[in-house]
């Protein structure tokens, strides 16, 4: 007999160990089996499971378990990413905490050895946590982006792209982190809104030039007063960068400055003569309409500088300090000064010398390193780049032609937008942990690119060589993940069988950083798209729709949830909420789906108590009882819905279908309808219904297993102790498939009629405030022959489920009865003497008035164009849902009031 409750804390580790020991996580060896493969988005080796991982990996596991049960050879390939900057930071922090030498004191080789030691001891945390979630990855194939095989693939790709002219070295702007001393990707940049200032500076015109500047305007915006000016005013939030100004830009159509284009201004702090250029980047409506151009320290300015042929002067060093290395006219007093100290000093000097015209307070976005927390500098430096534009063209075409599809399809727009406007990809990082760039330099700076130092030396002859100090961007090795993990460039069995992969499940924020780059690399090196479909999961937010953050205290830790409630409720919640871009999550919702698991557990206990045991050779196609023919058809419909939803990547639809079938159909209706049979005297009906109940439980466990694997596997084992021996664990069982003939239209119509009638009577009892203990008489008004027959067949069930005293027939409703129509039958419920009719009329009228108030409130909000236009989309949708709910509630009560009116 089952225990009273399922204990996930005891069961989950035991069940997972059984799965792993069974070997079923690995693909089946049958070469005739259709292949299905997914590669895991490799989590950082430094990481621990967060709620986004819980969502993403739950969805992948549903796909893996489903297709495994469908008989396919499933490979869900796991692994971790070396996470260059994050891992280096963790180890440096550990060294400092232990009082050891820093990495520069240790030297590169010793430091890298120390990182490998850390990885061996502490780098497997997230892999262990994925097991707690129930992830059925093939751990025997686990990969690491720095393992020997992947490292060889990275070197080969770098060398080949260099030979193809698609990797090159160039001096361009990058996001520079002065703390970590490295370039970082856009994904590692966090935009923070901060209080700041616009400082307005006057740059004097060279050669004694002047121009007329409008200072007063009429109501139509026409200038009425003009002022002769000897300067142009520019504004900046970063005064320290003016030391690198090499131009001032104005819009080509700005009449104020038309005669000045091609002339020059004097940079007040250095005396440098810089040109005035025309460029669309300058906005005539903002400030003075003129902008200072610092090509070496601003991404937009860099592009303006390229178009105008301006110099690029670097005035900051790697630590964010002022340097005159490129700009000898920088005053000596600023040399070596920190950028923020220089800002204060320059503003003070501008005020003292009179060229500071205005200080305007502002709040603006400033880029920060997501790990260092320091302000990021756009910085001009020599780096390695990939010609992403060339590689992007086949990747664009592949999605345009449907070789790879996105689910939801709307995300293709993001993919196309990024790839069609792609910039060169900076792939070098000034770190020690990572794939060292396979390039060596001769004494004269000549570059030799090769897979090994020996090959480079062979190219260089007798020249002494020094290897590039930089490592590759982590995303470079991740871009090769789908094929490098399967053994490429060798022609392995896995590569032949499982590449291209079937599905990729990932988040929208890395469509560009990872998905697009995998597409580019996969197509270039294998000639095929790396995956047939990309399923984009949503962003998990708190119950109010706010982004989760530790500072807000609204983070939901999946491991805490698993400790408290088990993995299954978390997984089911992730699945059923996955259909929205922003998933509103609360612990209460997860607790609600724990109750769903408890409902199924209790149903299994009820079945055991009623001796519903599995029978050898039981054939559900032979059942005769109407309820058994009906539930068989309901099972078929549920299986079709769940299968179609999982195949389509609509995990929310799959979970919803499971919930409706298990809770509402099987537990609430079938077992209720079966109860009188179990308690009756018809032994044949009893035996059939017991066997059918046991068979139904088995099929239900199979359907639910991909979403809630632990509780279903436990029930499978426990229920398997009675009856014929199980052939396998549930994870290895076949997905249920049923013939269309299992759907019995006659049984469906009859039980549907009964269910609808009982539901309507129960709803009417609730609306009329009939006490649960009261059993009013039920009268069927002028029933036809079919209704009479159905009443006779289900009289006892109807009386029990609808809680009525007796069921009779009459040509008209008795006095003091309320009527309803359901399934072609008109029935009357005698309420005289059971409820106070006048009191009920008053209650219903009052509740209708309350609904009227709500309807007016929500209607007023939604009728306000400003609210609809300015409020967040989810807020507007919430108000519409509340309005619809209030209108439906009012309609129900109005119908109840109308019934009372008919009583008299």
N, C-alpha and C positions, 0 to 999 in steps of 0.2 A: 504493500500500500504506500502511495506517495506520502511524503511528509506534508504537514499542513501548509508550509510555505517553501518557496525556492530560496536557497541560500547562495547568492552569487559569490560571496567572498570565499566560500569553501569550494564551490563547484567550478568556477571559471579557471583557476590555475590548473586544476586536475584535468578538465576537459581540453584545455589548450595543449597540455602536455600529451594527451592522447592523440589529438589531431597531428601534432608535429611528429610524434613517434610513428604514426601510421604511414607516413610518406605521401599522403594525399595532397599535400601542398605542391608537390612537384607535378609536372605535366605527365599525363598517362603515356605509357610507352607505345600504345597502339598507333602505328604510323598512319593508319587509315582514318584516325580521328581528326576532325577539323580542328585547326589550330586557332587559339584565341590568346592574345597577349596584351599585357599592359606593362609599361615601366612606371615605377613609382616616381613622382616628383621628389628627387632626393633631398630629404631634410638636412639642415646643417648638422655636421657631426657634433657641434657644440650644443645643439638644441635639446629642448624637452617638449613633450607633447602639449600643444595649445589647442584651443577650440577649433581653429582653422584646420589643423592637422586632423582633428577628430572628424570633421565634416568630410574633408577630401578623401581620407583613407576609408571611412565608412562606405562611401559611394563606390570606391574601387573594389572594396571587398564584396559588396553586393554583386557587382558584375562578375568578379572572379568565382564566387560560390555558385551563382546562378549558371554560368556557362559550364562550370565543372560538372554540375548536376545534369546539364543537358548533354553530357557525354563528350564534350570537347577536350582537347589537350590544352589545358590552361596554364599559361606562364604569367604569373604576376611577379615581376622581377624587382627586388628591393635593393636599396643601397643608400649611401649617405654622401653628402658633398663636403669637400675639405674646407669650404668656407674660409678662404684666405684671411681676410682681415679680422673676422670674428674669432677664429681660432688663435691667430697670433696674439690678439688682444687678451684672450683668456689666459694663455700660457704666460705672457708677460706679467699679467696681474698676479698669477700664482707665484712666479719667481720673486716678484717684489714682496708679496705677503710673507714668503719664507725667508726673506732677507738675502736672496741670492743675487749674483751679478745680473745686470740687465743684458739684453741680447747683444748690444754692440760690444760690451765688454767680453761676452762669451765668444763672440765670433759666429759666423753664419752656420758652419757645420755643426758646432756644439748645440746651438740654439735649435736647429732643425731636428737634431737627435732628441732634444728635450720635448719638442712638440710630438714626435712619434711616440715617445714614452707616455705622454699625456693621453694621446689618442687610444693607445692600447689599454690604459687603465680606466679612463673616464669617457671615452668617445662613443660608447655603445648605449648610453642612457636612452636615447629616443627609440632605438631599435627594440629595447626591452619594453618600452611603453607602448609601442605599436602592437606588440603581442598582447598586452593587457586589453587593448581595444578589440582584439579578436582578428587582427589582420592575417589572412591566410596566404602570406607571401611564400615563395619558394626560397627559404633562407639559405639553402645550399648554394644558391647562385648569387648571394649578396655581393654587391660591388661597392667600391669606394673610388671616388674620382681621382685619387692619387695612387691607386694600386698599380702594379707593374703593367698589366695589360692596357689599362686606360691611359697610362702615361705614354706608352709606346704609340697608341693611337693619336694622342694629342701632338706628339712630335712629328708624326708622319703628316698630319693635316696641316700643321704650321708650315712645314717645309714645302709641301705640295702647293699650298696657296701662295707662298712666296715665289715659287717657280712660275706659277700662273700669273704673277703680277697682281694678285689680289690681297697680299699682305705687304705693307711697306712701312717705312719709318718717316715721320713727318713732325714738324713743329706746329702744333695747334693748341687751342684752348681745351683745358680739361677741368673737371671738378676736382679741386685740390684740397686735401685735408691736411692742414698744417700740423695737426697733432700726430697723426699716423705717418705723415710724410709720404703720402701716396695719392695717386689719382684714384677716384672712386666712381662708380656708376651712378646714373640718375636714380636708380632704385635705392641707393644707399644715402641719398640726399633727402633730408626732411625739411620741408618748408614750414617755418614758424612765423606767426604774425607777432611783430614786436613794435614797441614804441620807438619812434625815431624822428629824424628831422630831414627836411629838404633845406640845404644851404644854397642860397642864391648868390652866385658870384658874378662880378662884372669882368669880362675879358675885353681889354681895350683894343680897338681897331688899330691895325698897323698903318704906318705911313700917313698919320693924321687924318684918316678918313672919318666921315660922319654920315649919318643917315637920319631920316625923319621917322620917328616912332609914334604911333597913335597912343594917346593917353586918356581920351574921353570919347564917349559914343552916345548917339541918340537912341531912341526906342527901337529903331530898326537895325541897330548894330553898326550904323555908319560912323566912321571916325569924325569927330567934331573939333578935336584939338590934337596938335602934334607937338612933339618935342625933339629937338636935335640931340642926338646921342653920339658919344664917342666910343661906345662900348656895346657889346652884346652880353645879355644876362643869360647864364646857364644855371641849372639847378642840379644838385646831386645829393644822394644819401651817403656817398662814400668819398668825402673830400680828399682822402689820402691818395686816391687813384688819379687825381688830376696831375700828379707828377708824371704820369705816363700818357697824358693827352697828346694826340697828334692831329686833331682836327675838331671842328665844330660843324655840325650838320643842321641844315634848314630844309624845309620841304620845297620841292621844285616849284610849287604853285603859290608859295607864300610871298605875296607882293612886297611885304615889308623888307625882305632881304634880297629881292631879285638882283639888285645892282651890286650886292656884296659877294655873291657866289663867285669863287675864284680868287677873291681877295684873302687877306689874312688877319688874324688877331694875335695878340701877344699873350702867352700864358703867364699870368702875373707873378707866379711864384718862382719861375725859372728864367723868364725873359725869352722863352722859346717861341719862335714864329711858327704858327700852325695855320693851315688853310681852312677856309670856309667852303664846305661842299654841299651840294644839293642831293638829298636822298629821301625817299618816301618814308623811311623809318621815323623821321622827325614829324611830330604831330603839331600842326599849327594851333590847335585848340588847347594845348597843355602848356602852362607857364608862359614863357616868352616865345615858345615855338622853336627855340634853338636848343640843341643838346650837345654836350661835350662828348667827344668820341675817344675812348681809351681801348684800342683794339686788343691789347694784351691782357685786359682784366674785365671784359664783359662780353658775353656770347653774342649779343646783338651788335655791339660795337665792332666785334671781330669781323662780322659779315659786312658791315658798312665800310670798314677799313679795306676789306678785300675789293669791294666794288669801286672804292674811290682811290685805291692805290696808296693808302696811308701807311706810315711806318707803324711797326708794332714794337713798343718799348716796354720791357718788363721792369717794373720798379719794385717788385717784391721778391724775396727769396723763398726757399722752401718752408721756412718757419713763419712766413707772414711778416717779415721785417723789411723795412725800406732798404733797397740796394741801388747803388749808382752804377752797377756793372754794365748795364746797357744804356744808361742815360747819364753821361758825365756832367750834364748841366744841373742835376739834382743838388740842391744846397748840401754841403757837407754836414750841417747840423742834424739832418734827418737820417744820415747813414746808420743802419743797424737799429733804428728805432722801431718798436713794435707798431703794427698798422693802426691800432686804436689810439696809441699815444700820439702817433703822427697825425691822426685825424684831429685831435684836440689842438695840437700845436699849429696846424695849418689854419684851422678856424680862428684861433687867437690871432695869428699873423694877419689874416684877411681883415679881421675887425680892426686891428691896429692900423693897417695901411689903407683902409677905406674901401676895399673892393668886395667886402661882404655887404650885400644889399638887403638881405632878408633871411630870417630863420623861420621856417614853417614847420610846425609840429605835424607828424603823420604817424599812422600805423601801416606798416608795410611788411611784405613777406621777405624773410631772409633765410637763405639756405644754410642748414646745419648738417654736420655729419651725424648720421643716425646712431652711430656707436660712440664716436668721440665727443659729440655734443658741441663741438666748436664751429664757428662760422666758416663755411666753405668759401674758398676763393676761386673764381675763374682764373686760371693761371696758364701762361704760355710756356710749353715745355716740349721736349722731344719725346715722342711716344711711338709705339707700334700701333698700326691701324689696319683694319680689314676694309676692303672696298665693298661695303655692305650694299651699295646701290646695285652693283652688278649681280651679286648673289641674290638680291631680293626679287629680281625679275621672274625667275622660274617659280619662286615661292608664291608670288602674286598670282601667276597664271594657274598654278595647281589648285588654288582655292576658287578662282574664277571658274574653272572648268569642273569643279566638284570632286577632284581627286582626294581632297580632304575637306570635310564639312565641319562647321561649328554648330554646337547645340548649347544654348539657343543660337539661331542663325544671326541674330542682331549683332553678335560679337564680331562677325566678319568685318563690320564697318570699322571697328577699332584696329583690327589687323591690317586692313587695306590702308587706312589713314596713316598709320605709322610707316608701313613699308613703302608707300608711295612718296613719302617725304623724308626718307631715311638719310641720316648723316653717316660719315665714316665712323666705324666702331673702334673706339680706343680699347685695345686689349692688353696693354701692359700695366703692371702695378708695381709700385716700389715697396715690395714686401719680400720676405724671405720664405714664407710658407706658401707653397704652391708649385705649379709646373714652371720650372725655370725656362726662360725663353731660349730656344736652341739656336742662338746666334752668337758668333764670336767676332772680335774686333782685332784687326791688325794694328801695327804702330801708327799707320797713317789714317786710321779710322775706317779702312775698308772693311765691309761686313761679309762674313761667311756664314751662311745658314745651312745647317745640316742636322740630321737626326742624332748624330753622335759627335763627340769631340774629335774622334779619329777621322771621321769623314771630313769635318771642317779643316783639320790639319792637312789632310791630303789635298784639299782645295787650295790651301794657303802656301803650300810648299814649306820652306824653312822659316817663314815668318812666325814670330812668337804671337800667340793668341790669348785673349782674355775674354771669358764668357760674359755675356750681358748679365748685369746684376738683377734685372727685373724678373718678375714672374708674370704668368698670364692671368688675366681676369678670370675669376671663377666661372663666369658664364661661358667662357670659351670651351672648357672641358664639358660643361653641362650641355652645350649645344650638340655634342656628339653622343649623348647618353643613350638614345634608343638603339644605335648600332654598335657603339664601342663596347657596351655592356654585354653584347652577345658575341664578342670575339673579333669583330672587325679590327684590322684589315684581313685577318685569316678567314677563310671560307668555312666557318664552323657549322655544325649541325643545327645549333640554335639559331644562327643567323639565317640559314636556309629555311628553317621551319617556322620561325616566329617573327621574322622581319619581312615587310613592314608590320608594325604593331597594329592592333585593332582599334583601341581607344586610348585616349589620353584624358585624364581627369585633373584639372588644375584650376587656378584662380585667375580672375581677369587681370590683376595687376602685373602678371608676368607674361601676358600674351606677346608683348614685344621682346622683353628681355630673354625669354626662354623659348616659347612656342615658335615664334617667327624665326629665331636663330636655329632651332632644331630643323625647321623646314628648309632653311637655306643650306645648312650643312648636309642634311640627309639627301636632298636632291643633288647636290654637287658631287658627293662622294659615293652614293649608292645608285643614283639615277631614279630613286623612288621616294615618294613622300614617306616620312617616318611613321605616320599613323593615319588611319582612315577617317577618324572622327576625333574632334576635340570637344569634350564636355566641360563647360565652364561652370564651376560652382559659385554660389553667392558669398557674400561677406556676412559673417556672423556678428550681430550687434546685440546690445542688451535689450531688455523687454520694452524700453522706451525708444528704441531705434538709434541709440547713441553708440558710437564706436567704443569698444571696450578698451580701457587703459587702467594701469595700476594706480595712476594718480587720481582717477575718478572713483576707484574702489569698486568698479562694476565688472571686473574680470570673472568669468566662469572658468574654473580650472577643471578640465575633463578628468584628470586623475582623481580629484576630490569627489567628483560625481561618481566615478567608477567605484571608489572606496565606499561611498554612501549607498548608492542605488544599484550598482552593477553596470556592466557595459551595455547590455541590451537596451535599457530605456534610453540611454544617450544615443545609441545608434538609431533607434526607431525615430527619435525626435529629429535627429539630423536628416534622416531620409524624408520624413513627412513635411519638413519645413524647407526642403532644398529647392523648391520650385520658384523661390523669389530671389531677387538680386540681393536684398538685404534681409537677412533672417533675424527676426526678433526672438531672442532666446531668454528664458528664465528657468530657474531651477524648478519652479512650480509646474512648468510645462513638462519637464522631464519626469517629474514625480507622477504626473498624469499618465504618462505612457508606461511607467512601472506598473500602474494599476491595470493596464492592458495585459501585460504579462501575467499578472496575478489572476486576471479573469480567465485566461487560458489554462493556467495551472489548476484553478478551482474546477474548471470544466472537466479536466482530466481526472481529478479526484472524484467528482460526481459520477463520471462514467465508470470508474473502478468500483465505487460503492454500489452501483447498479449492475455490476457483473458484466460490463461491456468489455469483452476480451476478444483479441484477434483470433480468427478462425482460419485454420489451414484450408486453402483452396476457396476461400469466400469469393463469390463473384457478384459484384454490385449490379451487374446488368440484369440479374434475376430477381431483384427485390420487388415485392408486390405492394407493400404498405405505401399509402399515398405520401406520407411525410418522408419516407425514405427515397421514393422516386423524385420527390420535390428537392430534397437537400442535395441529391446527386446532381441535379441540373444546376443548382446554385453553385456547387463546387466547380463545375465545368466553366460557368461564366466567370467566376472569380479567377480561375487559373488563366483563362484567356486574357482577362484584364491585367493581371499581374505580369504575365509574360510579355505582353505587348508594351507595357509601361517600362519594364526593365530593358527590353530590347531597344526602346526608343530613348533611353537615358532620362526618362521622366520618373525619377525615384519617388517624388511626392505622390504621383498618381498610383504607383505600386503600393506604397505604404497606406494610402487612403483606402484602396481597394481591399487590402488585407484587413485593415481595421474594421471596415464595414462588414465584411464577410464573417470574420471571427467573432467580433463582439455582438453585432446586431443579428446576423443571420444564424450562425451556428450556435452561439451561446444563448442569446436571448430568445430565439424562436425555436430552433430545432430541438434543443435539449428540453425546453418547456413543453413542446409538443410531444416529445418522447416520454416525458415523466409519467403521464397517465398510462402509457403502454407498459412501461417498466412495472408499474404498480397494478396492472390489470391481470386478468385471468386467461387471456388469449396467449397460450404458450408459444404458438408459432410466430405470432406477431412480435412477442417479446424477444424470442431468439433472433429473429431477423433484425430487429432494431438494435439489439446489443451488438451484433456483428457489424451492422452498418455504422454504428457510433464509433466502434474501435477503428474500423477502416477509415472513416472520415477524419478521425484524429490523426492518423498516420499521414493522410494526404495534406491535412492542414499544417502539420509540422514541416513537411517538405516545402510548402509554399512560403512559410514564414522564415524558414532557416536562413536564407541569405541576409535578411535584415536583422533578425534576432537569433544568432547562432547558438548562444550558450543555453538558454532555457529550452530551446527546441531540441538540442542534442541531449540534454538531461532527461527530458520527457521521453524522447525516443528510446533511450536506454532503459528507463524505468518501466515504460509500458511494454517494452520488448521482453521483459522478464516473464510475461504471461503470454501463452500461445507459442507459435512457431518461432524458432531462433532467428534473430536478425542476420542478414547476409553481410551487413557492413555498418559502419558508423553512419549517422545521418549525412555528414559532409560528403560521404561517398555514394549516397543513394541517388537513384535516378529521379530527375524532375518529373512530376506527374503529367501524363498526357492522356486525354480521354476522348472517346469518340463522340461525335455530335449526337448520336442516338441516346446518350445519357441524359439529354435534356428532354423532359417529358412535359409536353404542352398542357395535357389534361391535369397532371398533378400540380404544375406551376399555377394554372388558373385557379384550381380549387384552394390550395394553401394560400395563394396570394389573396383570394377572396376572404379567407378566414383571418389572415394577418391584418389586412386592411380594416376589416370590421372591428376586430379587437382593438386595433390602434385608434380608430375613430371613437369607439366607446370610452376607452381610457382617456383620450384627450377631452372628450365632452365631460367626463366625470371631473377632470381637473379644472376645466373652465367653470363648471357649476359648483365647485367647492364641495363635491360629494365626499364625505368621510371615507377613508380607505376601508373601514370595517363594515360600512353599509353595503347591503346586497339588494339593490332594487330589482324589481321584475322587469324582464325584457319582452317586448311584444313585437313580433314581425307582422307588418301591415300588408295584408293581401298578398302573401308570397306566391310566386310562381312555382311550377313543379321542380325546377332545378334548385331554387333556393330552399324549398321544403326538403328536398333530398339532402342537400348539404347540411342543413340544420340538423336533420336526423342523424347524419353520419358523425357530426362533430358537436353534438349537443353538450356532452360532458366537458369537452375541451373549452367550448365557448363559455360555458357557465363558470369554469375555473379561472380562465384567463381574463375574462371581462368582469369577474366578481359580481355576477347577477344571481338572484335566488332561483328563478325558473324562467323558462323560455316558452312563450305561447304564441299563438297566431290569432289575428282579428282583422276585421275589415276596416277598422278605424282605430286611431290612437286612444288609449284610455284617458280619462280626465286626469289632469295633473301630471301628464307625461310630456317629455321633450323628444323631438324626433330628429333623425339624421338619415342621410342616404349614403350607402356605401356599396359598391359593387353591384348595383342594380337592385339592392334590397333596401326597403325603408323600414327602420326599426324605431321603437319608442321605448324610452327609459322612464319608468314611473318614479317621480321624485316627490310626489305629494307626501308630506309627513316626514320626509328625509331631510329636506333643506327648507329654509325660510325663503320663499320665493321673493318676497318684497325686499328682504335684506340682500339677497343675491343681485336683484336688479340695481339696488343702490350701490353695491360694491362694484359691479361691472361698469356702471355709469361713471363712478369715480375713477376707476382705472383707465377707462377710455379717455377721460379728461386729462389724465396724466400723460397718456400717449400723445394727445393733441398738443400739449405743452412742449413735449420733446420734438414733435414733428415741426412745430413752428420755430423752435430754437435752431434745429439743424437746417431747416429750410431757409431761414434768414441768413445763416452763415454761407450756405452754398449759393444763395441768390446774390451774394455780394461779389461783384467781379474782382475787386481788389484782393479779397481773401483767396479766391480760386487761383488768381494769377501769382500771388506772392507766397502763399503757404507751400510747404514741401508737398510733393505729390502723394506721399504716403499719408500725410495728415488729411488732405482733401479726400482721399479714398476712404480713410477711416470715418470721416464725417458722413460720407455717402452711405457707407455700410450701416452706420447707426440710424440714419434716416430710414433706410429700407427695413431695418429691424423693427423700428417703431411703427412704421406703416403696416407691416405684417402683423404685429402684435395687436394693433387697433382693429384690424380686419377680423382677427380671430375672436376678439371680445365682442365686436359688433354682431358677429354671427351667433354667438352664445346669447346675447341679449335678445336677438330676434327670435331665437328658440323659446326663450322665456315668455316673450310677448305672445307667442302662439299658444302657450299653456293657458293664458287668460289671467 
